[in-house]
Amino acid sequence: MRSKMTAMLITLALAVALCCASLMFLNYFMDQADDLCSRAISQVEAQDHHGALESLTTLAEKWEKWAALLESVTSHEDLQEVTREIIDTKTCLEQGDIDDFTRQAAQLGHAIHHIRDQEDIRLSNLF
């Protein structure tokens, strides 16, 4: 009986540790994505379109690199939405359409925040 209880407590501790590590990774990655999106907006406002394009390219590369791991943590549809927003935002910037870029970048930021809000530990997310 004692060995079963010990095994159950070890399993519970490992499960909690895995959940905490997943949450920490998700928050870290979403912070990076949000920072790159904000940096691109700031660079466009400062007329540095090349720098903004580099920021969006970095975001796209990181997003593609970590997408498979992120799918184990959050919704596939939400990840696809962010991917579409990154592509649309880059396209607007490449075409020089600053008004559409600003709108798309805001939608990209909203999609990133949506994932964070959806996966955040809150009472409403637990039940």
NUKEFI-588230 format. One line per 3 residues: number of its first residue (from 0); for each residue x, y, z of C-alpha. Coordinates in Angstrom, 1 decimal. Each point is the difference from the previous one (the first is absolute). Layout:
NUM) X/Y/Z; ...
***
This chain:
0) 0.0/0.0/0.0; 2.8/2.4/0.9; 1.8/-0.6/-3.3
3) -3.2/0.7/-2.0; -0.4/3.3/1.9; 3.6/0.9/-0.7
6) -0.3/-0.8/-3.7; -3.2/2.0/-0.2; 1.5/3.1/1.7
9) 3.1/-0.2/-2.3; -2.3/-0.3/-3.1; -2.0/3.0/1.3
12) 3.2/2.0/0.6; 1.3/-0.8/-3.5; -3.4/1.0/-1.6
15) 0.0/3.3/1.9; 3.6/0.7/-1.0; -0.8/-0.7/-3.6
18) -3.0/2.3/0.0; 2.1/2.8/1.7; 2.8/-0.4/-2.5
21) -2.5/0.1/-2.9; -1.5/3.2/1.3; 3.4/1.6/0.6
24) 1.0/-0.9/-3.6; -3.2/1.3/-1.5; 0.2/3.3/2.0
27) 3.7/0.4/-1.0; -0.7/-0.6/-3.6; -3.1/2.2/-0.1
30) 2.0/2.8/1.6; 2.6/-0.3/-2.7; -2.6/0.0/-2.7
33) -1.8/3.0/1.5; 3.3/1.9/0.3; 0.9/-0.7/-3.7
36) -3.5/1.2/-1.1; 0.3/3.1/2.1; 3.5/0.7/-1.3
39) -1.2/-0.3/-3.6; -2.8/2.5/0.7; 2.5/2.4/1.7
42) 2.4/-0.3/-2.9; -2.7/0.8/-2.6; -1.0/3.0/2.1
45) 3.7/1.1/-0.1; 0.1/-0.5/-3.8; 2.3/-3.1/0.3
48) -1.9/-2.3/-2.3; 3.1/-2.2/-0.6; 0.4/-0.5/3.8
51) -3.7/-0.8/0.4; 0.2/-2.6/-2.8; 3.0/-1.6/1.8
54) -2.0/-0.1/3.2; -3.0/-1.7/-1.7; 2.3/-2.4/-1.8
57) 1.6/-0.9/3.4; -3.5/-0.5/1.4; -1.0/-2.2/-2.9
60) 3.1/-2.1/0.3; -0.4/-0.5/3.8; -3.7/-0.8/-0.5
63) 0.7/-2.6/-2.6; 2.8/-1.5/2.1; -2.1/-0.4/3.1
66) -3.4/-0.6/-1.5; 0.0/-3.8/0.5; 0.8/0.3/3.7
69) -2.6/2.8/0.4; -2.6/-2.3/-1.5; 0.4/-2.3/2.9
72) -0.8/2.9/2.4; -2.7/2.0/-1.8; -2.6/0.0/-2.8
75) 1.1/-0.8/-3.5; -2.6/2.5/-1.4; 1.4/2.8/2.2
78) 3.6/-0.8/-1.2; -1.2/0.0/-3.6; -1.7/3.4/0.5
81) 3.3/1.5/1.3; 1.8/-1.5/-3.0; -2.5/1.6/-2.4
84) 0.3/3.3/1.8; 3.8/-0.1/-0.2; -0.1/-0.6/-3.8
87) -2.7/2.7/-0.5; 2.0/2.5/2.0; 3.2/-0.7/-1.9
90) -1.8/0.2/-3.3; -1.5/3.5/0.9; 3.5/1.2/1.0
93) 1.6/-1.4/-3.1; -2.6/1.8/-2.2; 0.5/3.2/1.9
96) -3.6/0.3/1.2; 0.6/1.4/3.5; -3.7/0.4/0.9
99) -0.7/-3.7/-0.7; 3.3/-0.9/1.7; -1.1/1.9/3.2
102) -3.4/-1.8/-0.1; 1.6/-3.4/-0.6; 2.6/0.5/2.7
105) -2.7/0.9/2.5; -1.8/-3.2/-1.0; 3.2/-2.0/0.4
108) 0.5/1.4/3.4; -3.5/-0.8/0.9; 0.4/-3.6/-1.1
111) 3.1/-0.4/2.0; -1.7/1.4/3.1; -3.0/-2.3/-0.6
114) 2.2/-3.1/0.2; 1.6/1.3/3.2; -3.4/0.8/1.5
117) -1.4/-3.3/-1.0; 2.8/-2.0/1.6; 0.6/2.2/3.1
120) -0.8/-1.6/3.3; -3.3/1.6/1.2; -3.0/-1.4/1.6
123) -2.1/0.6/-3.1; 2.5/-2.1/-2.1; 0.0/-2.8/2.5
126) -3.7/-0.7/0.0
***
